[in-house]
Amino acid sequence: MILIIFISVLKNNNSEGQVLGVKTIKKPVIIIDNGLENTYLSAGESVSEIFSDLNIPVYPEDKVTVLIDPNLGLGTRIKIRRATAITVDNGGNLEYYRTWQENVRGLLDEKGITLSEIDKISPSLETTLLNNMKIKIVRVRIEQTQENVAIPFQTVHQNDPTMFYGKTKIGQNGVNGNKVITYKLTYENNILVKKEAISEKIIKQPINKIILDGTKPFSSQQGLASWTWGPTASRRYIKGTKIKITNLANGKSVITTVGGWGPQEYTGRILDLNSDCFSQIASLNQGQINVLVEEIG
């Protein structure tokens, strides 16, 4: 090493002094970094000092070959073979590795990273490693849980011929049932991604609520009925009375409201039914039918 010693005097308005300085000569260094050759100037006397001086990072996994030793004074030539840099997203945690393994499987084996049968990995285990490749591992966990769930009772209506039309009462109060549902829970990186019911067991059956609806008419009569283009007409029931008419031949029924008086008694009919209502229980071509007329309101 050649050293040149010089003396410099620094002066300013406040003070005067002398500083003894030493200037070091930098020598050329050739570095072949992963096949790329560059020439630098460095005052480092060893390989580590050269790397430090030039701010060239070298990792433990990298392979450094000194082709010409700097101590020989013949110039320095250094070859660096870089290990493959890999980032692994391991269940949401980023991990950084350098390796000489050829594929993903080899890297996991080397670094002691194990996979369960249901874990997901991308790219696949046989994929060739490339520099700065990112590998993503999704950690999958499956659990089971049980939940108690109420079974709502249903409300049903039943006819009660002992009560007049329009009257109702509760025949039975409803009670909810209960069942246990078993769920399969799938977590990916500790985040629930799927909830699937796989079985259920009824612990208690629900009891339906029963409402009784009165079907007993206030009055009734049987006889012949025809149809009219106008409102339903009756001699027995005043205008506004709600009546139920049943075709005794087929059991079909319709509910209507009396809107007029008639028919005349000499016709032998007890009712002239509005044509729209008549057509619901018989064909208009029939003209007359035997009916049961019940007053329901």
C-alpha positions in Angstrom: 0.0 0.0 0.0 1.3 3.5 -0.9 0.5 6.3 1.5 1.0 9.9 0.9 1.3 12.1 4.0 0.3 15.7 3.8 -0.3 18.6 6.2 -3.2 21.0 5.7 -3.9 24.1 7.7 -7.5 25.1 8.3 -8.2 28.7 9.0 -11.3 30.5 9.8 -12.3 33.8 11.5 -12.5 32.3 14.9 -9.4 30.1 15.3 -6.2 28.9 13.6 -4.7 25.3 13.7 -3.1 22.5 11.9 -4.5 19.1 11.1 -2.3 16.2 10.1 -4.2 14.0 7.5 -3.5 10.8 5.7 -4.8 10.1 2.2 -5.2 6.5 1.1 -4.9 5.5 -2.5 -7.9 3.5 -3.9 -7.1 0.6 -6.1 -9.2 -1.0 -8.9 -11.3 -3.9 -8.0 -13.2 -6.1 -10.5 -16.3 -7.8 -9.1 -18.3 -10.3 -11.1 -21.7 -10.3 -9.4 -23.9 -13.2 -10.7 -22.2 -12.9 -14.1 -22.3 -9.2 -14.3 -18.8 -7.7 -14.2 -18.0 -4.2 -12.9 -14.8 -2.3 -12.0 -14.7 -0.3 -8.8 -12.1 1.7 -6.8 -11.7 0.7 -3.2 -9.2 1.3 -0.4 -10.2 -2.0 1.3 -7.3 -4.4 2.1 -9.4 -7.5 2.5 -12.5 -8.9 0.8 -14.8 -8.0 3.6 -13.4 -4.4 3.7 -13.8 -4.1 0.0 -17.5 -5.1 0.2 -18.0 -2.7 3.1 -16.3 0.1 1.3 -18.3 -0.4 -1.8 -21.6 -1.0 0.1 -22.1 -4.3 -1.7 -24.2 -6.7 0.4 -23.2 -10.3 0.7 -25.4 -12.8 2.4 -24.3 -16.0 4.3 -25.8 -18.1 1.6 -23.9 -16.4 -1.2 -20.7 -18.0 -2.6 -17.7 -15.7 -2.8 -14.6 -16.7 -4.8 -11.4 -14.6 -4.7 -9.9 -15.0 -8.2 -7.0 -12.5 -7.5 -6.1 -11.9 -3.8 -5.9 -8.2 -3.0 -2.8 -8.9 -0.9 -0.8 -9.8 -4.0 -0.8 -6.3 -5.3 -1.8 -7.5 -8.7 -5.3 -6.0 -8.6 -8.3 -7.7 -7.1 -10.9 -9.9 -8.8 -13.8 -11.3 -6.9 -16.6 -13.5 -8.1 -20.0 -13.6 -6.3 -22.6 -16.3 -7.0 -25.9 -15.2 -5.4 -28.2 -17.7 -3.7 -31.8 -17.5 -5.0 -33.8 -14.9 -3.0 -37.3 -16.2 -2.1 -40.2 -14.6 -0.1 -42.6 -16.9 1.6 -46.0 -15.8 2.8 -46.4 -18.3 5.5 -50.0 -18.1 6.7 -49.8 -14.3 6.5 -46.3 -13.9 7.9 -43.7 -12.8 5.4 -40.4 -14.8 5.6 -37.3 -14.1 3.5 -34.9 -16.8 2.5 -31.9 -17.4 0.2 -31.3 -20.9 -1.0 -29.5 -23.1 -3.5 -32.4 -25.5 -3.7 -33.9 -26.0 -7.2 -37.7 -26.2 -6.5 -40.3 -25.2 -3.9 -40.3 -28.6 -2.2 -36.5 -28.4 -1.7 -36.8 -25.0 -0.1 -39.5 -26.1 2.3 -37.5 -29.1 3.3 -34.3 -27.1 3.8 -36.1 -24.4 5.9 -38.1 -26.9 7.9 -41.5 -25.6 6.7 -44.1 -28.3 6.9 -47.5 -28.5 5.3 -50.6 -30.2 6.4 -52.7 -32.3 4.0 -55.2 -29.5 3.7 -52.9 -26.5 3.5 -52.7 -24.7 0.2 -49.5 -23.6 -1.6 -48.9 -21.6 -4.7 -46.9 -22.2 -6.9 -46.8 -26.0 -6.6 -44.1 -28.0 -4.8 -42.4 -29.0 -8.1 -42.1 -25.5 -9.4 -38.6 -24.3 -10.2 -37.3 -21.5 -8.0 -36.6 -18.2 -9.6 -34.9 -15.2 -8.0 -37.3 -12.9 -6.1 -40.1 -15.5 -6.4 -43.0 -15.2 -3.9 -44.5 -18.4 -2.5 -47.8 -18.2 -0.7 -48.9 -20.8 1.9 -52.5 -20.7 3.1 -52.8 -22.4 6.4 -56.1 -24.3 6.5 -57.8 -25.4 9.7 -61.1 -27.3 10.1 -63.2 -27.3 13.2 -66.7 -28.3 14.3 -69.1 -26.4 16.5 -72.7 -26.9 17.7 -75.4 -24.3 18.0 -78.8 -24.6 19.7 -81.5 -23.2 17.3 -85.1 -22.6 18.0 -87.7 -24.2 15.8 -90.6 -21.7 15.4 -94.1 -23.0 15.9 -96.6 -22.8 13.1 -100.0 -21.2 13.3 -102.8 -23.3 11.9 -106.5 -22.7 11.5 -109.2 -25.3 12.2 -112.9 -25.0 11.5 -115.2 -25.1 14.6 -118.8 -25.8 13.7 -119.9 -24.9 17.2 -119.0 -21.2 16.8 -120.8 -18.7 14.5 -119.0 -17.4 11.4 -116.6 -14.6 12.2 -115.8 -15.8 15.7 -112.4 -17.1 16.5 -110.6 -18.4 19.6 -107.2 -20.0 20.4 -107.6 -23.7 20.7 -103.9 -24.3 21.6 -101.0 -22.1 22.4 -97.8 -22.5 20.3 -94.5 -23.5 21.8 -91.2 -23.3 20.0 -89.1 -26.4 19.5 -85.4 -26.8 19.7 -82.6 -28.5 17.6 -78.9 -28.7 17.7 -77.0 -28.0 14.4 -73.5 -29.2 13.9 -71.4 -27.0 11.7 -68.1 -27.6 9.9 -65.9 -24.4 10.1 -63.1 -23.8 7.6 -60.5 -21.3 8.5 -57.8 -19.9 6.2 -55.0 -18.1 8.0 -57.2 -18.0 11.0 -60.0 -16.3 9.1 -63.4 -18.1 8.9 -64.1 -18.6 5.2 -66.8 -21.2 5.2 -69.5 -22.4 7.6 -71.4 -25.5 6.5 -74.2 -27.4 8.4 -73.3 -31.1 8.4 -76.0 -32.5 10.7 -78.9 -31.5 12.9 -80.7 -33.2 15.8 -84.2 -32.2 17.0 -84.2 -32.0 20.8 -87.8 -30.8 21.1 -90.6 -30.8 18.5 -92.5 -27.5 18.2 -96.2 -27.4 19.2 -98.4 -25.6 16.7 -100.7 -22.8 17.7 -104.3 -23.6 16.8 -106.8 -21.0 16.0 -110.4 -22.1 15.8 -112.6 -20.4 13.2 -116.3 -20.5 13.6 -118.2 -22.1 10.7 -121.7 -22.2 12.2 -124.2 -20.1 10.1 -126.6 -17.7 11.7 -129.3 -19.2 9.5 -129.7 -21.3 6.4 -132.0 -22.4 3.7 -132.0 -24.7 0.6 -133.6 -24.2 -2.7 -133.2 -23.2 -6.3 -130.9 -20.4 -7.4 -130.4 -18.8 -10.8 -128.0 -16.1 -12.0 -128.4 -12.4 -12.8 -126.3 -9.7 -14.4 -127.0 -7.5 -11.4 -126.2 -7.9 -7.7 -127.2 -11.0 -5.8 -130.9 -10.8 -4.8 -132.7 -12.5 -1.9 -136.1 -12.2 -0.4 -135.0 -13.6 3.0 -131.7 -11.6 3.6 -131.6 -7.8 3.6 -129.1 -5.8 1.6 -125.6 -6.0 3.0 -125.9 -9.5 4.4 -122.9 -11.8 3.7 -124.0 -15.2 2.6 -122.2 -18.4 1.6 -123.7 -20.3 -1.3 -122.9 -24.0 -1.9 -123.7 -25.9 -5.0 -125.2 -29.1 -3.6 -124.4 -31.0 -6.8 -120.6 -30.5 -6.6 -119.9 -29.0 -3.2 -118.4 -25.8 -4.6 -118.9 -22.7 -2.6 -118.8 -18.9 -3.0 -119.3 -16.0 -0.6 -121.1 -12.9 -1.7 -123.1 -10.0 -0.3 -126.8 -9.5 -0.9 -127.3 -6.4 -3.0 -131.0 -6.5 -3.8 -134.4 -8.0 -3.3 -135.8 -10.9 -5.3 -136.6 -13.2 -7.0 -140.4 -13.2 -7.0 -141.8 -16.1 -5.0 -143.8 -17.4 -7.9 -140.5 -18.2 -9.7 -139.8 -21.0 -7.2 -136.3 -19.7 -6.6 -134.9 -18.5 -3.3 -131.9 -16.6 -4.8 -130.7 -14.9 -7.9 -126.9 -15.1 -7.7 -124.6 -12.5 -9.4 -123.3 -14.1 -12.6 -119.6 -13.8 -11.6 -120.3 -15.7 -8.4 -122.6 -18.2 -10.1 -119.8 -19.1 -12.7 -117.5 -20.0 -9.8 -119.8 -22.9 -8.6 -121.6 -23.8 -11.9 -121.8 -23.1 -15.6 -124.0 -20.2 -16.6 -125.6 -22.6 -19.2 -127.2 -24.6 -16.4 -129.6 -21.8 -15.6 -130.7 -23.1 -12.2 -129.0 -25.2 -9.5 -129.9 -26.5 -6.0 -128.0 -24.6 -3.4 -127.5 -24.3 0.3 -127.6 -20.6 1.5 -126.0 -19.8 4.8 -125.9 -16.5 6.6 -122.4 -15.8 7.8 -122.4 -12.1 8.6 
